[in-house]
Amino acid sequence: MIFEKLSTHDHEQVLFFQDKSVGLKAIIAIHNTVLGPALGGLRMWPYETEEAALRDALRLSRGMTYKNAAAGLNIGGGKAVIIGDPAKDKSEALFRSFGRVVESLGGRYITAEDVGVNVDDIEYIFQETAYVTGVHEVHGGSGDPSPFTAFGVMQGLKASLQRRFGNEELGRYSFAVQGLGHVGMKVVEHLREAAAKVFVTDIREENVRRAVDELGAEAVSLDDIYDVEADVYTPAALGGTVNEHTLPRFKFKIICGVANNQLESDEVGDEVERRGILYAPDYAVNAGGVMNASLELEGYNKERAMRRISMIYGNITSIFEIAERDGIPTYKAADRLAEERIAAMGKLKLPFRPAHPRWERP
């Protein structure tokens, strides 16, 4: 069954690790390394089954291949998951053990922060391996990726407005932001600074109160967000919120947000197209975090990172143009952009490149 799953998703390698002494159960999925070593975050989650953890690792690692390729990065796609509750199962020993696992792969996989993992956890991993991004600034890293992801989302929103309305004046439009985590809240801040009308919802009432009291957003219930009379739907929480049940309720003209896997299925993506709603593909919009982190592999510079992330505007525009050129939905156009780049680069006969100095162990 496992090899059948691998062949379906075209993964190069999937590794399972266990360290009973620290309670580590981890899966690292390496999807594609044509463009370079596989980079993708580490997610810690209390999966109900091991199969669910594997399914998440396979799905997310494939998504990283497409995200990194579409973003124009010279890195492949991978993902890691740790089975455990981040609220009670974290320890220094667990993350250092995971760091040794990453080190043993010799650079085929580079890890980073994801759901359930923060910069403090990354610090422990960094003590065992140099193949990690998102380390603290004191080590020459970029730290918390959320401001960079949010900045990239703003580029996607502006490109979408330009495509749909012929201008990118945020203050002229209204936005329904679903999810107020680190990135979602930062997006709301940017929108309100531009005087845009913003509706918000979140499972945490304290986040909603902050958005209302401090930022001037308007709160709606979790379910009512799909019925809001707004121009843009900006999902920033769970995936699959654009589905056969919610889509008929949409009055939005644009879908552009942070969350991964926003479309529940390809069929839903086709229906979005039929309804005339402009969809900005999620992994192209939310690539700011990985674009920022990837610069740690070259020697981090914040100004250079912001310039790179600003390219998301052009990437989204290119996707819209491919969709129009080929007569396909935008979600397919994003995949086509990524696949064409991987295919083109895969034909190159590249010379040997020495490892980055940070990866050279004494």
C-alpha positions in Angstrom: 0.0 0.0 0.0 2.8 2.4 0.8 4.6 1.9 -2.5 1.2 2.4 -4.2 0.9 5.8 -2.5 4.4 6.8 -3.4 3.8 5.9 -7.1 0.6 7.9 -7.1 2.3 11.0 -5.9 5.7 10.4 -7.6 7.7 10.7 -4.4 11.4 10.0 -4.5 11.8 8.9 -0.9 9.8 8.6 2.3 11.5 7.8 5.6 10.1 6.7 9.0 12.0 7.3 12.2 11.4 6.4 15.8 13.3 7.2 19.0 11.4 5.6 21.9 13.7 7.3 24.5 12.3 10.7 23.6 8.9 9.8 22.2 9.8 10.7 18.6 7.7 9.3 15.8 8.5 11.1 12.6 8.0 10.9 8.8 10.1 12.8 6.2 8.7 12.8 2.7 11.0 13.9 -0.1 8.9 14.5 -3.2 11.2 16.0 -5.8 14.9 17.2 -5.9 15.3 18.1 -9.5 15.6 21.8 -8.7 17.7 21.3 -5.6 17.5 19.8 -2.1 14.0 19.3 -0.7 12.9 22.1 1.6 9.7 22.1 3.6 8.6 22.7 7.1 8.2 20.3 10.1 4.7 19.9 11.3 3.8 18.5 14.8 0.3 17.3 15.2 -1.7 14.7 17.2 -2.7 12.6 14.2 -5.4 10.1 15.0 -3.6 7.4 12.9 -0.2 6.8 11.4 -1.9 6.6 8.0 -3.2 10.2 8.5 0.3 11.4 9.3 1.7 9.7 6.2 -1.1 11.1 4.1 -0.4 14.6 5.3 3.4 14.3 4.7 2.8 13.0 1.2 0.3 15.7 0.3 2.2 18.6 1.8 5.6 17.6 0.4 4.2 17.4 -3.1 2.7 20.8 -2.5 6.1 22.2 -1.6 7.6 21.0 -4.8 5.0 23.0 -6.8 5.3 26.0 -4.4 9.0 26.2 -4.6 9.1 25.7 -8.4 6.4 28.3 -9.1 8.2 30.7 -6.8 11.3 30.4 -9.0 13.4 28.9 -6.2 16.3 26.5 -6.8 15.0 24.0 -4.2 12.8 20.9 -4.4 9.9 19.9 -2.2 9.8 17.9 1.0 7.9 17.9 4.3 8.3 16.3 7.8 5.7 15.5 10.4 6.1 14.5 14.0 3.2 12.6 15.6 2.5 14.2 18.9 0.6 17.0 20.7 2.6 20.2 20.5 0.9 21.4 23.7 2.3 18.7 25.9 4.8 16.4 24.0 7.5 18.9 23.1 11.0 18.6 24.6 14.6 19.6 23.9 15.5 15.9 23.5 12.7 15.2 21.0 13.7 18.1 18.6 17.4 17.4 19.0 16.8 13.8 18.1 14.9 14.9 15.0 17.8 17.2 14.2 20.1 14.2 14.1 17.7 12.5 11.7 17.9 15.5 9.4 21.7 15.6 9.6 21.9 11.9 8.7 20.3 12.7 5.3 23.3 14.8 4.3 21.3 17.7 2.9 18.7 15.9 0.8 16.1 17.4 3.1 16.2 20.9 4.7 13.6 21.5 7.5 11.9 24.6 8.7 9.0 25.8 10.9 5.4 24.7 10.3 2.2 24.1 12.3 2.9 23.2 15.9 6.6 24.2 15.7 8.1 27.5 16.6 11.5 29.2 16.4 12.4 27.9 19.8 12.0 24.4 18.6 14.0 25.2 15.5 16.8 26.3 17.8 17.1 22.8 19.3 17.1 21.2 15.8 19.8 23.7 14.8 22.1 22.4 17.5 22.2 19.1 15.7 22.2 20.0 12.0 22.9 22.9 9.7 20.2 21.7 7.3 17.5 23.9 8.8 16.0 27.3 8.0 14.0 29.8 10.1 16.7 29.9 12.8 16.9 32.9 15.1 18.4 36.1 13.8 21.3 35.8 16.2 22.5 32.8 14.1 22.1 34.7 10.8 18.6 33.3 10.2 15.4 35.0 9.3 13.4 34.0 12.4 9.5 34.1 12.4 8.3 33.6 8.8 4.8 34.9 9.3 5.5 38.6 8.4 7.1 37.6 5.2 4.3 35.2 4.3 1.8 38.0 5.0 3.8 40.4 2.8 3.6 37.9 0.0 -0.1 37.5 0.4 -0.5 41.2 0.0 1.3 41.0 -3.4 -1.1 38.2 -4.4 -4.1 40.3 -3.4 -2.9 43.3 -5.4 -2.2 41.2 -8.5 -5.7 39.7 -8.1 -7.4 43.1 -7.8 -5.5 44.3 -10.8 -6.7 41.4 -12.8 -10.3 41.5 -11.7 -10.9 45.2 -11.4 -8.1 46.9 -13.3 -6.5 48.5 -10.2 -4.9 47.5 -6.9 -6.3 50.1 -4.6 -6.9 47.9 -1.5 -9.0 50.6 0.3 -11.7 50.5 -2.4 -12.6 46.9 -1.6 -13.8 44.6 1.1 -12.2 41.4 2.4 -13.4 38.4 4.4 -10.5 37.0 6.3 -11.0 33.5 7.8 -8.4 32.7 10.5 -6.4 35.1 12.6 -3.2 33.3 13.4 0.2 35.0 13.0 -0.2 35.4 9.2 -3.9 36.1 9.1 -3.7 38.8 11.7 -0.8 40.5 9.9 -2.8 40.5 6.6 -5.7 42.2 8.5 -3.2 44.8 9.7 -2.0 45.5 6.2 -5.5 45.7 4.9 -6.7 48.1 7.6 -3.6 50.3 7.1 -4.9 50.7 3.5 -8.4 51.6 4.9 -10.0 48.5 3.5 -13.2 47.1 4.9 -12.4 43.8 6.6 -14.6 41.1 8.1 -12.9 38.5 10.3 -13.6 35.2 12.1 -11.5 32.8 14.1 -12.0 29.9 16.4 -10.2 31.9 19.1 -12.4 34.6 20.5 -9.4 36.6 21.8 -8.0 36.9 18.3 -11.3 38.2 17.0 -11.5 40.8 19.8 -8.0 42.0 19.0 -8.8 42.4 15.3 -12.0 44.3 16.2 -10.7 46.5 19.1 -7.2 47.2 17.8 -7.6 47.1 14.0 -11.2 48.1 13.4 -12.3 44.9 11.7 -15.9 43.7 11.8 -16.5 40.3 13.4 -18.8 37.6 12.0 -19.4 34.0 13.2 -17.4 31.1 11.9 -20.1 29.9 9.5 -21.4 33.3 8.4 -18.0 34.2 6.9 -19.2 32.4 3.7 -22.2 34.7 3.4 -20.4 38.0 3.8 -21.0 40.6 1.1 -17.3 41.2 0.4 -15.2 41.4 -2.8 -12.4 39.0 -1.7 -12.4 35.8 0.4 -9.1 35.4 2.1 -8.9 32.0 3.8 -6.1 31.9 6.4 -6.9 28.8 8.5 -7.7 25.3 7.4 -7.8 23.9 3.9 -10.8 22.7 2.0 -13.0 25.7 2.9 -13.9 26.2 -0.7 -16.2 23.2 -1.3 -19.5 22.1 -2.6 -21.3 23.3 0.5 -19.7 26.7 0.8 -19.2 27.8 -2.8 -22.9 28.2 -3.6 -23.1 30.8 -0.8 -20.1 32.9 -2.1 -20.8 36.4 -3.3 -17.0 37.0 -3.5 -15.4 37.9 -6.8 -11.9 36.8 -5.8 -10.4 34.0 -3.7 -6.9 34.8 -2.5 -5.5 33.8 0.8 -3.0 32.1 3.1 -4.3 28.6 3.7 -3.0 25.6 1.9 -5.2 23.4 -0.2 -8.1 25.9 -0.2 -10.0 24.0 -3.0 -11.6 20.8 -1.7 -11.2 19.1 -5.1 -10.4 19.8 -8.7 -14.1 19.6 -9.4 -14.6 22.5 -7.0 -11.8 24.4 -8.8 -13.6 23.9 -12.1 -16.8 25.2 -10.5 -15.1 28.3 -9.2 -14.0 29.0 -12.8 -17.5 28.5 -14.1 -18.9 30.9 -11.6 -16.5 33.6 -12.8 -14.7 33.8 -9.4 -11.0 34.6 -9.8 -8.9 32.2 -7.9 -5.3 33.0 -7.0 -3.7 29.6 -6.4 -2.8 29.2 -2.7 0.7 27.8 -2.9 1.8 30.7 -5.2 0.2 33.3 -2.9 1.6 32.0 0.4 5.1 31.3 -0.9 6.6 34.4 0.9 7.7 32.3 4.0 9.7 29.8 2.0 11.1 32.5 -0.4 12.4 34.2 2.7 13.8 31.1 4.4 15.5 29.9 1.2 17.8 32.9 1.4 19.3 31.5 4.5 20.9 28.9 2.2 22.8 31.7 0.4 23.5 34.1 3.3 20.4 35.9 4.7 19.6 39.5 3.9 16.2 41.0 4.8 16.2 43.6 2.0 16.9 41.0 -0.6 14.2 38.8 0.9 11.6 41.5 0.6 12.6 42.1 -3.0 12.3 38.4 -3.8 8.9 38.1 -2.1 7.6 41.1 -4.1 8.0 38.9 -7.2 4.8 37.0 -6.1 2.9 39.8 -7.8 4.5 38.8 -11.1 4.1 35.1 -10.4 0.4 35.4 -9.8 0.0 37.6 -12.9 1.9 34.9 -15.0 -0.5 32.3 -13.7 -3.5 34.3 -14.8 -1.9 34.8 -18.2 -1.2 31.1 -18.6 -4.8 30.3 -17.7 -6.1 32.7 -20.3 -3.6 31.5 -22.9 -4.3 27.8 -22.5 -8.0 28.1 -21.6 -7.7 26.4 -18.3 -8.6 27.2 -14.7 -6.0 29.1 -12.7 -5.3 26.2 -10.3 -4.2 24.1 -13.3 -2.2 27.1 -14.7 -0.2 27.2 -11.5 0.6 23.5 -11.7 1.6 24.0 -15.4 3.9 26.9 -14.5 5.7 24.7 -11.9 5.8 21.6 -14.0 7.2 23.4 -17.0 10.0 24.9 -14.9 10.9 21.5 -13.4 10.9 19.9 -16.8 13.1 22.6 -18.3 15.6 22.5 -15.4 15.6 18.7 -15.3 17.2 18.7 -18.8 20.2 20.8 -17.7 23.5 19.1 -17.1 24.6 21.0 -14.1 28.2 21.0 -12.8 28.9 19.9 -9.3 28.3 22.7 -6.7 30.0 22.6 -3.3 27.9 22.8 -0.2 27.0 26.1 1.3 29.6 27.1 3.9 27.0 26.9 6.7 26.5 23.2 5.9 30.2 22.4 6.2 30.7 20.7 9.6 34.1 21.1 11.4 
